[in-house]
């Protein structure tokens, strides 16, 4: 965790709290993958709920969508604040590694 923090990959939930037992959101895992790739991508995906995406995660979600790392749901939502299931996280990491 310290190495990921020092490299800028993660920042925690505040300046003094990492909260490792908290569920990671879909937008936060996209942000981690975006930072890991050190991408300069700028843009957002056109999901029906895009106004719910946190400003810090817009480029990350756009990048992950553009690269095929993540998909939305059948109703064209992304559900950015929803917890990421183990299956979703595994699929995202796999898709990231295959790019």
C-alpha positions in Angstrom: 0.0 0.0 0.0 2.8 2.4 0.9 4.5 1.8 -2.5 1.3 2.4 -4.3 0.7 5.6 -2.3 4.3 6.8 -2.9 4.0 6.2 -6.7 0.7 8.2 -6.8 -1.4 5.2 -7.7 -3.6 5.4 -4.6 -4.5 8.3 -2.3 -6.8 6.8 0.3 -10.2 8.2 1.4 -8.6 11.2 3.2 -5.2 12.6 4.0 -4.8 10.3 6.9 -7.0 7.3 6.2 -6.6 4.5 3.6 -9.7 2.4 4.6 -8.5 -1.0 3.2 -11.7 -2.8 4.3 -13.9 -0.4 2.4 -15.5 -1.6 -0.9 -13.8 -0.1 -4.0 -16.2 1.7 -6.3 -16.3 1.2 -10.1 -15.0 4.7 -10.7 -12.1 4.2 -8.3 -10.9 1.0 -9.9 -10.9 2.7 -13.2 -8.9 5.5 -11.7 -6.3 3.1 -10.4 -5.9 1.4 -13.8 -5.7 4.8 -15.5 -3.0 6.0 -13.1 -1.1 2.7 -13.5 -1.0 3.2 -17.3 0.2 6.8 -16.8 -2.2 7.7 -19.6 -2.7 11.2 -20.9 -6.2 10.4 -22.2 -8.7 13.2 -21.9 -12.4 12.5 -22.5 -15.4 10.9 -21.0 -17.7 8.0 -21.9 -21.2 8.8 -22.8 -23.1 6.9 -20.2 -26.7 7.8 -19.2 -25.5 8.5 -15.7 -22.3 10.4 -16.6 -23.3 13.3 -14.3 -22.8 11.0 -11.3 -19.2 10.3 -12.2 -16.8 12.2 -9.8 -14.7 14.8 -11.6 -11.5 13.0 -10.7 -12.7 9.8 -12.4 -14.1 11.2 -15.7 -11.0 10.8 -17.8 -10.2 7.4 -16.2 -13.6 6.0 -17.0 -13.4 7.4 -20.5 -10.0 5.8 -20.9 -11.1 2.4 -19.6 -14.2 2.4 -21.8 -12.3 3.5 -24.9 -9.7 0.7 -24.3 -12.4 -1.9 -23.7 -11.3 -2.4 -20.1 -14.8 -1.7 -18.7 -18.3 -1.8 -20.1 -21.5 -0.2 -18.9 -24.7 -2.0 -18.1 -27.5 -2.8 -20.5 -29.4 0.4 -19.6 -26.3 2.5 -20.7 -25.4 3.3 -17.1 -22.0 3.0 -15.6 -23.0 3.2 -11.9 -19.8 4.9 -10.9 -20.3 4.9 -7.1 -21.5 1.3 -7.0 -19.2 -1.2 -5.3 -17.1 -3.3 -7.7 -17.7 -7.0 -7.4 -14.8 -9.4 -7.4 -16.0 -10.7 -10.8 -16.1 -7.1 -12.2 -12.7 -6.3 -10.8 -11.2 -9.5 -12.2 -12.7 -8.7 -15.6 -11.4 -5.2 -15.6 -7.9 -6.3 -14.5 -7.8 -9.0 -17.2 -9.0 -6.6 -19.9 -6.4 -4.1 -18.7 -3.6 -6.7 -18.9 -4.7 -7.8 -22.4 -4.5 -4.2 -23.8 
